[in-house]
Amino acid sequence: MEKRFLAFCLTVALVIGFPFSAMAGPDAIHIGATVSQTGHFSSEVGPFKRLMTSWADLVNDQGGIMVEEYGKKLPVKFTIYDDKSDQATAKKYYERLATVDKVDMMLGPYSSPLTLAASTAGENHHIPFIAVCANSPKIYSRGFKWLVGVIDLGPRYTYRYWEMIKTEGKAKSVAFVVEDTIHPLGVFKGSQKLAEDAELKVLSSDIVPANTRDFTPIITKLKKESPDIVYVSSNIPFAINFMKQAKEMKLNPNEYHCIHHSGIFKDALGSAAEYVIGQSYWVEGMKLGDTQLINDVLKKADISEPRYPWSPAYVAAFQILQKAIENAGTLDKGKVVQSLKNLKMETVLGEARFAETGYGSINTYPSQIQGGVYKVIYPPDVATGKHTYPRPPWE
Amino acid sequence: MSADFIQLLVGGILLGGIYGLAAFGLSITFGVLNVLNLAHGDFLMLGSLLSYGLFVWLGINPFVAAILVIPAFMVLGVGFYLLLLKPIADKPPHQLLVASILVTLGASLFIEDITAYFWERPVTGISYTLPPMEVAGVVISSTRLLVLLFIFALACAMQLYLKKTFVGKSIRAIVQGREGAKVVGIPISRVSALAFSIGMALAASAGAFYVTLFTVTPVMGIPLTIKYLCVVVLGGLGSIVGSVFGGLILGVAETLTAYYCGAEWAPTIAFVLLILILIVRPEGLFGAKK
């Protein structure tokens, strides 16, 4: 009798308890990511672990992200490793995030080379993977089903700049100096075509090894060619070395465009950085809808946008991640990735949507350093300053 | 000669001055101690960062910093020698060379990792430039010209030091024969420590100039050491004049190659020259035949 009673109780407990335990669901939404805390990309994203945890704190202060399947909000929990700016390390950690940490979603590492290597983990283990600052067409040409990227393709990285040049009609020629790495090369290839479309004469295109430190030969050649625009498609250390020597050798084109010209660039060059144009996702004062979230996250993380101009793109990625889960109403990975692919939403950086191959729609704006401040100069409806062209020559 | 060619030649010579200055210390260490110091580029990096700190936080001119870092790194150099190199100093020459490579490679990796961990700015550069000079249409970087003058002054001072002072003569005696030097009562260990610390201080001093011209990262040490090693072999192991001229030759060769053959060929020319010199004159341009 006693045994029968115990069996009855057990059955009742199982029948009643099982659906409750299923409904209770997971304790948190687990997001995996790596940050280049060391190595050469750390100059660009070193403290972004703080950016991620600060956003998670802000969301968790509101109770978390609503997941309909469980009928409640779930807190966001990040697992973050240092990829050391290295492809193999990034790949290793994303495999770990998939197999050991068993995360629900992944945010990509910084840069195209690292994303190219890391994103295979999402594809192989069927985990939604949101690439953040990675825009090489190679990443999106592999037919990956579990990958979307926040930003537009690299060849279109500076399309608004070329639109501006075409509209103004002042510049007539351009010379390219390109760092021989994946992202600068991708940007250069697109820019060369866009420059031709803007009816500029391309005088030369020098593709230079990444570790080049002396630019005397190239600058000597550029002085001879005398282009209106010197366009430097490179990462920041390369651009700093080039600009220092350009000033030393008094190379005076009407305009310098360095695709990356963030705070480190400005600090290391001082007055030589004045009037240099680069690309920004967002600057303070831009007329771009509600950007309060950028301010909130950056303030909490103690990160300054001019110093780390990629930070707003990460905030947009957080918004995309949250919306995709809310729309899916579940943490089922297949449904979340479908929700991501169908997403069309307003982010802090404008409308986000994804092409069939996965790349995103968010792109940069040309910004010029004027009096030590970054001013977005095009298009006029979002601009915070006017384009100074030609730049005052160095004496 | 066209103005462009003269501009390139001047640019190459000025670039060579930087190479020469940086390779100078490596040459002394190798020539005196038979130690191949793979951490040399890291000492240059540390010198750059110290100079950056002095400039940014205390407003000290980088050229003054180039002098100020010398005593600090001499002390560090003595410590480094006593701790890591003295225990292997009595090994036979071929074993010493291999052991020194392993020890200094380990030290290099350690220095890079520690620096990357603690130094908040992974890319460092100083916004310090001197107005360039222009002579007959050829623009000359004043900063690089100063580096060149510094290296010539330093080379002369070192030559005098090695020829006229007791310590200098002791260093030369050790180069000529370690056992013989020991027999005549030269304190091998102390003189070696001093020679190593001079090499280290010269690397740090070169770093102070380096940061005014280029960006500095904590992980740049080993590639720099390899390049400067090419300069040392080109000029002749242990030859001070050789490292200066080796630097100048490499600077000019890289600049002309980049202009006439394309920038992608410039890094290759260092190794082409190295192979050529090893075939034609294995002891280097100014090295003594053994």
Interface residues (C-beta under 8 A of the other chain):
Chain A: T38 G39 H40 S42 S43 G46 D180 D206 I207 V208 P209 N211 T212 R213 D214 T216 P217 I218 T220 K221 K224 I236 P237 I240 N241 K244 Q245 K247 E248 M249 K250 I264 D267 A268 L269 G270 S271 A272
Chain B: D4 Q7 L8 G11 G12 L15 A116 Y117 E120 R121 P122 V123 T124 G125 I126 S127 Y128 T129 P132 E134 V139 S141 T143 R144 L213 F214 T215 T217 V219 P223 E254 T255 L256 A258 Y259 G262 A263 E264 A266 P267
